[in-house]
Amino acid sequence: MRRNARGFTLLEVMIAMVIVAILAAVAYPSYIRHVQDARRNEAKTALLDTANRLERCFTEHYSYQADSCPSGSFSVGDYYTLTIATPSASKYRLEASPKAGSAQAGDRCGTLVLKQSGKRLLENATDGASCGWQ
């Protein structure tokens, strides 16, 4: 007499694995894009914070080059380098560029730029329309 076997057949297991693989193939790029967007937002926040500090300094000293003003370069997390480029008495240019070798290096938005006039630019962007910076 034969007992009823319980469990899954090999075909059912293979079908389930294919479904999981398809879902992973769709979800993983979306997840990576979401993580890059979050890191980019952190860099945007750092740019705006640094611009506010520079404006406060300009209000006190009438120059962006005073000793108490921020200057140079510093890291934003492990993924961006923020540089205060070309500061003068009346102008500055802030750049947040993805660090080479980091997971953000291939970011579609490239380098985020903020000028003292408030103008926002993207440099080396491959898909700037969806970056939300301009």
N, C-alpha and C positions, 0 to 999 in steps of 0.2 A: 504494500500500500504506500502511496506517495503522499508526502506532506506538502501542504501549500508553502511555497517559498515566499518569504517576505524580504523586501529590500528593493533596491533600484537595479535596473539593468544597466549594462555598460552604455547603451545608446542614450538612456535618460541622463546619465552622468555627463556624457559628452555634450549633449544639448545644453545642459545647465552651464557647463564650462564655457561654451561658445557664447551664450547670452551674457555671462559675467565679463568675458573678454571684450565684447562689443560695448557694454556699458562703461568699462574702464577706459577703452580707447576714446570714447566720447567725453568722459568726465575729466580725465587727467589734463588735457590741454586747457580746459576751462578752469580747473583748479590753479594751474600754473599762471594763467592770465590774471586770475583774481589775486594771487599772492604778489605778482609784479605790480598790479594796481595799488595794492596796500602799501608796498614799499615806496612807490612813486609818490603817493599821498604824504608819506612821512617826509620825503625830500621836499615836496611843495611847502609843507608846514615849516620846515627848517629854513627855506628860502624866505618865506614871509616873516618869520620870527627875526631872522638876521636883518631883513630890510627895516623892520620896526626898530631894532636896536640901533641901526645906522641913522635912521631919521631922528631918534631921540638924541643921539650924539650930535647930529647936525644942529638940532634945536639949541643944545647947550653951548656948542663951540663954533658954530657957523662953518663947519668943515667936516668932511667925512674922513679926514686924515688925522684927527686928533689922537693923542696917545691912548685915550680911553675908548676909542672906537674899535669895533671888531675888525680884524684884518687877517690876511693869509688864507689858509685852507684847513678844513677839518672834516672828519668823517661823519656821515649821517648813517648810523647803523653800520653794517658791514657791506653795504651795497652801493652807496653814493659818496662822492667827494664833493663838498661844497667849497667853492673858491670865490673869494672876493677879488674879482679881477678889475684892473685899471681904476683903482680908487683915486679920485682927485679931490680938490677942495669942494667941488660942486657936483660931481658925478660919481656913480659907481655902477658896477655890473656884477651881478651874482650869477654863478653857474653851478648847477648840480649835475654832475656827470656820473654815469654808472661806472663803478669800479671794474677794471679789466679783470677777468678771471672769476668774477662773482656770478651768481645766478641772474643778476640784473643786467649783465653785460650785453645781452642780446635784446634789450628792451626796445620795443617799436617806437617809443617816444624820443629816444636819444637824450641829448643834453637839454635840461630845462634852464632857461635864462630869464632873469628879472633885472630890469634897469631901474634907475632912480626915478624915472618918469612914470613908472608903473607898467611899462610895456613888457609883455610876456612873449617870449620866443621859444621855438623848438629848433634845435640844431641837430642834424644827422638823423632826423626822424624818418622812419619808413612808413608810418601810418599815423600822421599827426592829427587827423580828424577826430579820432576817438580818445585823445589824450586829455581833453578837458583843461588845457592850460592856456590857450590863446583867447 
